Amino acid sequence: MFDPAALGEERDWLVPMAALTAIELLLWFAAWAVGIAPLPLTATYVALGVAGLGMALGLRRLWRPAAARAGWPAILLGTLFIGTGSSLFMALKYAIPAVMPFWLDAPLAAAEAGLFGGDPYLRLDALLGWAALPIDRVYGLWLPVQLVILFSLVIAPPSRAKSRALVAYAAAWFLLGIVAAALLSSAGPIFFDRAFGGARFAALHPLLEARGASMVVATSDAMWATRASGRPGLVAGISAVPSMHVAISLWIVLTARRFAPKAVPLAAAYFGFIWIASVQLGWHYAADGLASIAGMLVIWWAAGKLPYSSSSSS
């Protein structure tokens, strides 16, 4: 029989992650009961988690075959919580506009156009339009990149640093991706005209197509189709502020500072790339990244104040 005590220090992050997953489950059930949230694709997202775990284990055996790792009970429970939480997140994200209609786009777009002397995506296109195609493709790899880093941490031996990073990760998806996203409900430039009508960002879609950024065009079209049809699939839910791409990319930098200091410059460059690309490709306003940075730093600081059982200061 499984003994929870066998998890030892791994409970420092598993218990908060389980609690956040339970809160998301309750919120989802309430939203589903009133007909604004779809059924979560839990099996699909758990399968994605297993795939991320497999990639992390494969890379670990390649780089450090004799390195110690976490016990299997903690690894499997963590994978289950991550997959379940991700599926609930997507279902709740889909429900945000029904709870809080998009309201931040118009003032934010106007403020940024005044600040930058034009929409930020146009300013970035003038500088980096020639690289839009590779930027689009690299930006699209964000999910596998963060999955490998996340599960490399899940399989690491227990430590205070590991617990802090995983608690911050789970809290960011809930506090930034659900709570803050609902309060700051917004669609983003790429969905602006479809959400509000008019032609405020009419130049964006043709520009992306002309630059060869087919991934963002196809993905955004699929996301809007799921919203319009009311039948969400794997890609669903529209929310611009704050940007979870930027928030988790910053989390990667903060995690690298503890576990792989030599990789911090690369992680920082990736973080900067994701922020810039998110604006150039029209997914986000420039301010979305600022909101994500502020929120992630607060969450990281708060996670460091929790009373972890591990005596390790690494």
Salt bridges, closest charged atoms under 4 A:
GLU10 OE1 - LYS162 NZ 3.05
ASP119 OD1 - ARG200 NH2 2.76
ASP125 OD2 - ARG211 NH2 2.94
ASP136 OD2 - ARG137 NH1 2.55
GLU209 OE2 - HIS205 ND1 3.79
ASP221 OD1 - ARG194 NH1 3.03
ASP221 OD1 - HIS205 NE2 3.38
ASP288 OD2 - HIS284 ND1 2.89
